[in-house]
Amino acid sequence: MRKKIYVDFSYLVILAATFGAVMVLGAMVAPVVFNPNKILVDVALDHFNSGIIMGEIFHRFSYWIYFVATVVIIYEAAMYKLGQRDAIAFGSAITVIFSSLMFSAVYSPKILSMQAIGVEATQSDTFKNVHLASELDFKILAVGLIVLFIRRLLLLRLA
């Protein structure tokens, strides 16, 4: 029983840390990376190169997202097997898993491949649509993470 407490706590820490990382990347890192002229002096960094930097940040973050998706799958499957089934936790876990995989396996590689083609590819409507979809997916991931965190915390409290 003691091990389960550590597993539950670790799971909640991973969910909270990932939510925090998503918020920091979206609300703090992106605005700084895309507006370097407000901070730097005598350094010209255009929008394309800012996008390259942001793309690399998200590419590296994708490894963590894959890890989180794997942890959510394993933990939620174990809870299901133990009979601790909850519709809200299940729905938010599915949301976290699919939005994580969409972001890491679809949107990030697609954006990076279009950036590798050059500036003209990043100015296309296709790139704008993929980028918009990735932003929406990232927001869905944040909502899924916070709902899953709160629900699992409440379920632990009730147990």
N, C-alpha and C positions, 0 to 999 in steps of 0.2 A: 504494500500500500504506500510505503514511503517513496518508492521509486516513481509511482504514478504522480505524486505531487511535483516532483522535479521535472518530469516529462511535461505535465500540464503547464507548469511555470515557464519552462523553456519554450514551449509552443507559443504561449502568450507574449513572451519577450520577442520572439522572432516576428510575430504578427505586428506588434507595436513598433519594432525597429524598422520593419519594412514600410509600414504606413508613414513613419517619420521620414524615411529616406525618400519616399514618393513625394511627400509634401515639400521637403527641402529642395529636391531636384526641380520640381515644377514651379514652386513659388519663389525660390531664392537663386538657384544656380542659373536657370534659363534666362531670367531677366538680366543677370550680370553678364553672362556670356554674350548675349545678343545686344547689349548696350555698353561695349567696352569704352567707347569714346567719352562716356560720362565719368569714367574712373581713371583711365590712362591718359597720359600726356604725351603728345608727339608719337603716338603709336596708332597707325591706321590698320584697323582690322575690319574688313568688309563682312557683310551678312553671310556670304558663302563660307568664308573661313571660320566665322563664329559657328555656323552650322556643322562644319567638320569637327570642331572641338566638342560641341554638344553631342554629336553623333557618337563620338568615341566614348564620352562619358556614359551615354545610354548603352552602348555596346558592352562596356565593362559591367554596368549595373545588371545587364541581362543575365550574367552568370549567377548573380545573387537571386534574381527572379526565378531562374530555373530551379535553384535550390529550394526556394520557398514553395514553389508549386509541388515539388517532390515531397517536402515535409507535410504540406497540407493534405496531399493524397494519402500518405501513410497514416498520419494522425487521425484524419476523419474516417478512413477505412477501419482503423482499429476501434474507434469509438462506435462505429456502426456495428462491428462484429461483437462488441461488448454489450450491445443493446441500448446504447446511449444515443438514440436517434432523435434528431430535432430538425424540423423542416426549415427553420430559419438558418441554422448552422449549415445544413446541407446546401441550401440555395446560395448562401454567401460563399461557401467553400467552392462550389462549382463556378461561381462568378470569378473568384480569385484565381482558380486554376486556369480557366479558359482565357481570361483577360491577360494573365501572366504569359501564357503560351502564345497568344496572339501578339503581344507586344514584343516578346523576345525572339520568337521564331518566324514571325511574319513581318511586322512593321519595321523593326530595327534593321534587319538585313536588307529589306527592300529600300529603305531610306539610304543606307550606306552604299548600296550598289548604284543607286541613282546619283549620289554625291560623287562616286568614283568616275562616273561618266563625265561630269563637269558641270559648270555653272548653268549651261543651257538646260540640262535635265532638271535642275532644281527650280527652274523658273516655269516649268510646265504645269499644266492643270493636273496631270496625273500625280506629280510630286505633291502639289498643294493638297489634293484629296487624300493621299496616303498619309501625309503629315497631320492633317486635320483628324483623320480616323485614329491615328496613333495617340494624339492628344486626348481624344474622347475615351479611348481605351484605357489610357493612364488614369483618367478621372474615375472611370468605372472600377478599375483596380483599387484605387484609394477607398472608394465607398465600400467595395466588397471586403477589403481588409478591416476597416473600422467596424463594420457590422459583424463580421466573424469574430473579431476580438471581443467586442462588447457581449455578443451572445454567448461565447464560450466562457467569458468571465462570469456572467450571470448564471450559467448552468453549473459552474463550479461552486458558486456561492450557495445555490439551492441544494447541492448534493450533500 
